[in-house]
Amino acid sequence: MRTFYHGSSVEACMSIQSGGFRVDLSDTNAGSVLGDGVYLTTTLQKAMTYATTDHRPHGGVVLVLKVDLGRCKELRSRDSMMRTWHQHGYDSAHSGDDVCMPGAMEELCVRDTSRVHVVDVVVANTGRAGRAGYTVPGERLVKR
């Protein structure tokens, strides 16, 4: 198990906490260059960027995750398995800096949500989230 980060909205975080990650929603926000799955990064900066995009009305959150990557496919630039790695017996995929697009930081994708566990939540803008009634009194985001 390793530590990773996932940037999201407070509303999505509440949904993830109550029902888990939903792979079917993986391309509804930022795309799915690695196919369907839970998108993660080892880079807190990248996760914070996703948490604080303009359309996050409450400032967003970063979920701190413990993840079992299982058998991980290391993807290269123009890799033929960029979106099909899971069909070849891999549990996760890793794309290093600049593999998916120039200037991009590395990211990972995990297909099986049971491999991903939320262990903490970091609120990106505590003032905005607090005014909306959100707080983190432990390792979970709650709405008062």
C-alpha positions in Angstrom: 0.0 0.0 0.0 1.3 3.4 -1.0 0.1 6.9 -0.5 -1.5 8.8 -3.4 -3.7 11.9 -3.9 -6.9 12.6 -5.8 -8.2 16.2 -6.2 -12.0 16.6 -6.4 -15.0 18.7 -5.4 -16.4 18.6 -1.9 -19.7 17.2 -3.4 -17.8 14.4 -5.1 -15.8 13.7 -1.9 -19.0 13.3 0.0 -20.3 10.8 -2.6 -17.0 8.9 -2.6 -17.0 8.7 1.2 -20.5 7.3 1.2 -20.5 5.0 -1.8 -16.9 4.7 -3.0 -15.3 5.7 -6.2 -17.3 5.2 -9.4 -15.3 4.1 -12.4 -18.2 5.0 -14.7 -17.6 8.7 -13.9 -13.9 8.7 -14.7 -14.2 10.8 -17.8 -16.9 13.3 -16.7 -14.5 15.9 -15.3 -10.9 16.0 -16.6 -10.9 13.2 -19.2 -9.7 9.6 -19.2 -6.5 9.4 -21.2 -5.6 6.1 -19.4 -9.1 4.7 -19.8 -11.7 4.2 -17.1 -10.6 4.0 -13.4 -9.6 6.0 -10.4 -7.0 8.7 -11.2 -4.3 9.3 -8.7 -1.0 11.1 -8.4 2.0 11.1 -6.0 2.2 14.8 -6.6 0.1 16.8 -4.1 0.5 19.9 -6.3 -1.3 18.1 -9.2 -4.1 16.9 -7.0 -4.5 20.4 -5.6 -4.8 21.8 -9.1 -7.8 19.5 -9.7 -9.3 20.5 -6.3 -9.1 24.2 -7.0 -10.2 24.5 -10.6 -12.6 27.4 -11.3 -15.8 25.4 -11.2 -15.3 24.2 -7.6 -17.8 26.3 -5.7 -16.4 25.4 -2.2 -12.7 25.3 -3.1 -12.4 21.5 -3.5 -10.6 18.8 -1.6 -7.7 16.5 -1.9 -8.3 12.9 -0.9 -5.3 11.2 0.7 -5.4 7.5 -0.4 -3.7 4.3 0.5 -3.6 2.2 -2.7 -2.6 -1.3 -3.6 -1.4 -0.9 -7.3 -1.2 -4.6 -7.8 0.4 -5.4 -11.2 1.2 -1.9 -12.6 1.8 -1.2 -16.3 4.5 1.5 -16.9 3.3 3.4 -19.9 5.6 5.0 -22.4 4.9 7.8 -24.9 2.5 6.6 -27.6 2.1 3.2 -25.8 -0.3 0.9 -27.6 -1.8 0.0 -24.2 -2.5 3.6 -23.1 -6.3 2.9 -22.7 -6.3 -1.0 -22.8 -3.8 -1.9 -20.1 -6.5 -3.5 -18.0 -7.3 -5.9 -20.8 -3.8 -7.3 -20.5 -3.9 -8.4 -16.9 -2.8 -5.1 -15.3 -4.4 -3.7 -12.1 -3.2 -0.2 -12.6 -1.2 2.0 -15.1 1.4 4.7 -14.5 2.3 7.4 -16.9 5.4 9.4 -16.1 5.9 13.1 -16.7 5.1 14.1 -20.3 3.9 10.6 -21.4 0.2 11.6 -21.9 0.8 15.2 -22.9 3.8 17.7 -22.9 4.2 19.4 -19.5 1.9 17.0 -17.7 2.9 15.6 -14.3 2.8 11.8 -13.7 -0.5 10.1 -12.9 -1.8 6.7 -12.2 -5.1 4.9 -13.0 -6.5 2.0 -10.9 -9.4 0.1 -12.4 -10.5 -1.9 -9.3 -11.9 0.5 -6.7 -11.5 -2.0 -3.9 -7.7 -1.3 -4.2 -8.2 2.4 -3.2 -8.9 3.5 0.4 -9.5 7.1 1.6 -7.4 7.8 4.7 -7.7 11.6 5.0 -9.2 14.6 3.4 -7.5 18.0 2.9 -9.7 21.0 2.2 -8.2 23.2 -0.4 -9.9 26.4 0.9 -11.0 26.1 4.5 -12.7 29.5 4.4 -14.9 28.8 1.4 -15.7 25.2 2.5 -16.4 26.4 6.1 -18.9 29.1 4.9 -20.7 26.3 3.0 -20.8 24.2 6.2 -18.1 21.7 5.4 -15.4 20.6 7.9 -13.0 17.8 8.5 -13.3 16.8 12.2 -11.0 13.7 11.7 -10.3 11.9 8.4 -13.7 12.5 6.8 -15.3 15.5 5.2 -18.7 16.3 6.9 -21.4 18.9 6.3 -22.7 20.6 9.5 
